[in-house]
């Protein structure tokens, strides 16, 4: 199993606030949500992409789309309605 240490200063800051016993519940929940997003960015850093041609309102251009996604990461890219909170 590969191990990746996310040593970004923003992650360290949010973890410190999260771990502080004086942090209120609402702040704790918000920090957990933010950390999940930041860690998702870290986890998908090396996901392969493919260039595709698209048309913007201004002009045609080339963008990138995720080539192949591991099943474990598919929830990060699911539409919001597919992951609605209960």
N, C-alpha and C positions, 0 to 999 in steps of 0.2 A: 504494500500500500504506500502511495506517495504521500509525503507530508509537506505542506506548504505553510510557512509562517507568514501571516499577514502583519507586517511590521509598519504599516502606514500610520503616521502621527494622528490622523483623524480617528482611525479605529482605536488606537491606544487611548485617546482622550475620551471617546464615548464609552469604552470599557471601564475606564476609571470612574466616570460619573455613574454608570450603571451599577458598579460594585459598591458604591458608597451607601452605607446604611441610612443616610439622611435623604436619599433620593426618593421622591414620592412615587407612588404606584403609576400614575399617569405618565410621568417622565420616564420611568423604567420601561413601560410598554412602548413608548415612542422610540426610545433608544434601541430596544430590541428590533423594532421594525427597520430603523435606519441601519443598524449593523447587518441585518440580513441582506439588505440591498448592497451595502459596501462589500460584504463577503461574496455575494453573487458576482459582482464585478471581478473580484480577485479569482474566483473559481472559473470564470469564463475567459480569462485573459488570453488563453492560447487556443480558443475555439477557431476552427478554420472558416474562412469566408470565401465567397466567390463574387467576382465583379459582375454586375448586371447593368444593362442600359435602362435608364428611366427617363421620363419626361417631367420636368418641373414646370411650374407656371412660367418661368422665364426662358428656359432652354433645355434641350436634351443634355443629359450628363451620365456619368457612370457612378454607381453606388455599390455598396457591398451588402450581401445577404449571407446569413449563416449557412454554411454548406451542409453540414451533417451534425446532428445534435444527439448526444447520448440521452437515453430515456430519463436518467436521473436529473438532467438539466431542463427537461421540457417544460416543467412548471414555471421556470423563470421567464419563459418566452410565451406562455399561454396568454390569450386575451383576458382582460380583467373580468369579463363576465364568466369565464370558465373557472375562475378562482375566487368567486365571491365568498365573502366571509359570512359565516352563519351567525 
